Amino acid sequence: MTITLRHAELFDVRLTFQQPMKTAISTLNQRRTTILRLTDQEGRVGYGEGVAFDTPWYTSETQASLRAVSPLLYRLLVERPLSSPETVRERFQPIQGNQMAKAMFDGAVYELFAQAEKQSLAAYLGGDEQTAIPCGKALGRTSAEQTIETVGQAIANGFDRIKLKLAPTDTGVLEQVRKAFPDAPLMFDANGSFQLSDLPLLQEWDAFSLLMMEQLFPATDWISHQHAASLLKTPLCLDESIQSPQDAVLMQSLHAGQIINIKPARLGGLTEALRVRNLSRYWLGGMFESGIGRRQTLAFATLPGLAYPIDMSGTDSYFTEDVLEQNYVVEQGNIRYAEHPVSADRLNRLTHSKQML
């Protein structure tokens, strides 16, 4: 089977957070994201999402860079028919970096091939779409009192892993949360905000019985991660550092971490994420994406092998309005994959501009 692409549109979408999301190094009030709509020769439509942020605080990509490189990527795909989703990776090899832009096209092509086979995306990937997917809860930085309240709510709602966004100045927050919830399944995400000089502090945090410490140091600081992994009792999880399967191999070779937070968008798409899945213990993270990105991440989550609950809440808990016709809802800490369709009305209403490729 081959697919020939006929039409491509980009939608500049703005989603409003119900509450500001504060990480260790950034605060988000609105989520700008790019939605790709690909149409093939049979009239089938596949969607992808470009989840780079407005500024390069997470990776070097931005919404502006993603949209700028998209015409080039589309030309590489439309020049001749696609024989499989893996063809996308092959066509994009001459283009360095730009993983999130590549992932946007990769996801849309996967949706087209799944439709051509008359399968859901989860089934096409080899997953079990009937499985209940365990979820974790990610909480932004705030006061100790507010964090304790939201952790309590997360536990009551059945979440089996709770991630705190913390910086080196947040010892008091972590200490008070652990005191309030001695047995809660806690971890924290630093988003690269620590330095090697903070290692004595991290050794103190070892005492808080955490599931893992995520992305302590900047993405390319492999030596600090290696040194910390050799001294800390708590397992290290890498996120921003893993932008290709080769990075996963490097992590293992250097003993710079034990766990990978797989985000297909950060890796360049589902094809690369499937490769990384076989290289390490892993779980799946979120990118504050719309329901389109979440739908594809949930399809991946139906595959066996998750070491921890995924980083995903229902689409009704982040944004005041999403682009899907139905929300994904977490019930007792679990979420189920479904092929919730895109709402054309909502997509148009949330779109600030369009671009034809």
N, C-alpha and C positions, 0 to 999 in steps of 0.2 A: 504494500500500500504506500502511495505517495500523496503528499498534500502540497498544493500550490497556493501560495498566499496571493490575495487579490487586493486587499485594502487594509490600511492601518490608521488608527486615530489615537492621539494622546489626549487625555483629559487632565487638566490641572485642577485637582480636587482639594478642598479645604474642609477638614473635619474638626469640630470643636470639642475639646475635652470637657467632661462634666466637672472635673476638678483639675487644677494644674498638676502636671506630673513632674516632680523634681527629682533629678538624678544627682549623682555626686558632682557633676560638672555642668549641668544644664537644667533649665526649667522650661517645660512645654505647656503652652496654653491652647495652641492650635496645631493640628497636624496637617501639614501640606504634603500631599502624596500625588503621584502620577499614575493614572490608570491607562493601560494599553488595551485597545480592542482590536483584535486581529480577525479578519474575515477571509475564509479560504474560497476556492473555486466552486465549492458545493453550497456556499452560503452559510456554512457553520461559523460560529463566533466563539473565540477563546479570549479570555481576559488574563492580563498579567498586571502586576503592581510594582512600581519603582519606589522603594521605600527609603531612599536616601533622605537625609534631613536637609533643612535649608542651609545650615552651616556645617562644616566638616569636623564636628566634635566627636562623632562616633567612628567614621572612617573618612578617607579623603574625598569620597563622593558627596555631591550635593544634588538637590533637585535641579539646579541650573546645569550642572555637568551631565547629569543623566539625560535631560531633555536635549542637550546639545549633541550628544553622541548617538542618540536614537536613530536619526536618519541614516547614518552610516551602517549601524547594525541591521536595520531593516533592509538596506540594499544588499547586504551579504546574504540575507535569508531569501529574498524574493528573486534572486538571479536565476534560480533553478529549483525544481521541486525538492521537498524534504522527504527523505525515506523513513525517518524515525525522529523522535525528540532528541536523541543523542547527536543528530546531525547539527543541531544548533551549536553545541560545544565545538564541533569541528570547524564550522564556518567562522566562529568568533575567535579562533586561536590567533589570528594575526593582530588582534586588538588586545593591548595590554591593560590589565586592571579593569575598571568599570564593571565590577562584579554585579552591582545591584541593577544596573542598566541591562546587563546580559540576562540576569535572572528574570527580569520583567518579560522579556521575549520568550525565554525558556518556559516560564509558567503558562503563557498563553498558547504556545505550541503544544505543550502537554495536554492542555484542555481540548485542543482540536483533535489530537490523535485519540484521546479517550472517547470523544464523541463519535469519531469515525468508526471506532470499534464497538460503539453502542454500550459503553461501560462508564461507570462513574470514575472519577480520577483516582479515588482510593483503590478500586478494583483494578484499574489499569496499572497502578504501581505495584500491585500484588498484596495490598493490605486487606484487612477484614473490616468492612465498613459497618458492621454491626457491633463492633467492640466499643465498650465504654472507656473513654480516654481520661485517665486521672490528670487533674490540673493542679498547678501551684498558683500562688497569688503573689504578684509583684507589687510592692508598696514603695511609693516615692518618699524622699526625705522630708521629714517634718519633725515636730517636737516629740519628745518621749511620750508625753501624755496622749497625743493623737495617734502615735504609732501603736501604743498599747491597745488603744480602743479598736483600731483597724485590724490588728493581729487577732484580737478576741473575736471580731466579726468573721474573719477568715476561718478561724478554727471552728466556729459555730456553723459555718456554711460548708464544712467538710473538706477544705483544702488540705492536701497531704504534704505540701511543701510551701513555705512562706519565705519570700525573698525580700530582704531589706536593702534599699539603696543607701549605702553608707560611705562616708569619707573619713579620713584619719582623725577628724575632730569629733567623731560620733561615739566615742567609747561609752559615754553616759547613756546614750540611747540604747545601745546594745545591752549594756549592763542592766538597765531597768526592765527592758523587754524580757530578757532571760529570767530575771527574778520573778516577773509576773507570770511567766509561762515556762516553768522549769523543763517541761518535756516537749515543748513545741518543736516541730521539724523546721528549724530556722537555718538560713544561709544568708550571705550578703554578697552584693555586687558592688565593686568599687569603680567600675568603668575606667580603670587605669589611673586612678587618682592617687595611688600610693607611690612612694619611692623606696629604694632599698634601705635607706636610713630609717624607715618606719618598721623594719623587721622586728626590733624589740617589742614594739606595740602589737604587732601581729602575733607574736609568741604569747603575749598576754591574752589576746583574743582566742587563742587555742583553748583556753579554759572554758569557753562558752558552749562547747559541745555542738558545733555547727556541722551541718551536712557537707558544706563546702565553702570555700572562698572563691569568688568569681572575678576574674580579670583584675588582679591587684595592680599590675603595672601597665604602662603603655604597650600598645600592640606589638611593637618590634623589640621590646626589651626582654629578649629571651634569657639573657644571663641572670637578670634579677628573678625571673620566674623559676629558673633552674635552681638558683641558690635558695630561694624561699621554699621550694618543694622539698629540698633536702633537709630542711630544718623544722618545718611546721608539721604538726600532727594532723591537722585538718587537710583533707584533700583539696587540691587546686583545680579549678575549672577555668578553661580558656574560652574566650568568646571572640573579641575583636582580633586577637592574634591569629585565629584560624580562618584564613581567607581562601584556602585551597586545600586539596588533599595532601599536597606536599607539606603544608604547615602542620597537618595532623601527624605525618610521619616524623617531622622535625621535633614536635613535642614529645613523642615517644622516645626518639633517639637521645634527646637531651635530658629526659626525665624532668621536663619543665611543667608537668601537670598530669593529672590522672583522668580527667573528665573533659568532654567537649560539649559546649552549648552549640548545637547545630541550628543555624538559621539559613535556610536555603538561599535567601536573598543575599546574604553576606558572602556566600560561597560561589555565587554565579548561577544558581538555579538548582532544580531538583536532581539533575543528572550528577552534578558534583556532590550534592548532599548525600545521595545514595552511595557514592564511593566512600565518603568520610564515615558513614554509618558503619562500615565494616572495619574501621581502623582503630576504634576506641570505644570505651564506655561513653554514652551520650544521653542527652535529653534535648528537647526542642525549646528554643526561646522565641519570644515575640519581638516585633519591631514597632509597636503601636500602629500597626497597619489597619487598613480597612477590612471589611469582611471578605474581600477578594483574596488578599494575602493570607488571611486566617483560614479560609476554606482550603487553600492549597497546603498550608502547614498542617492542618488537621488530617488531610488525606495522607500525608507523610506519616503522621502519628499513628495511623492505623496499622503500620508495619510492626512486627514484633521486634523487641530489643531495647525499648526505652528503659533506662536505668532509674529515672526519676520522673515524677509528674511534669508535664509540659508547662511552660510559662504562658498560660493563656486564660484570660477570663472571657465571659460571654461578650458578644459585640454590643450588648446593651449596657455594659458597665463602664465603658471608657468614653464613648462619644454621645453627644446629644442626638445625633442622627448618623446612620451608616448607609452604605450604598446597596445593601442587599434587601430583598423583599421581606426576609425573615431574619430575626436575630439568632445567633448561636447562644444558647443558655446553659450555664453551669448548674447542675442539679446534684446536691450532695457531693460536691468536689469532682464531678465527672462531666464531660462534655461528649456529645456524639457528633460524628461527621454526618453531614447531609449536603446535598447539592442545592443549597439555597440559591436561587437565581438572583442576578443583578436587577435592581429596579431602575428602569430607564428614567422614570420621573425623578427619583432621588439622585441618580448620577448627574442628570442635567441640572438639577437645582443646586447641587453642591459643587458644580464645575464653574471655575472662574474664566477659563479659556480653553480652546481646543486647538490642536495642531494636526494637520494631515501629513502623513509621511509618504 
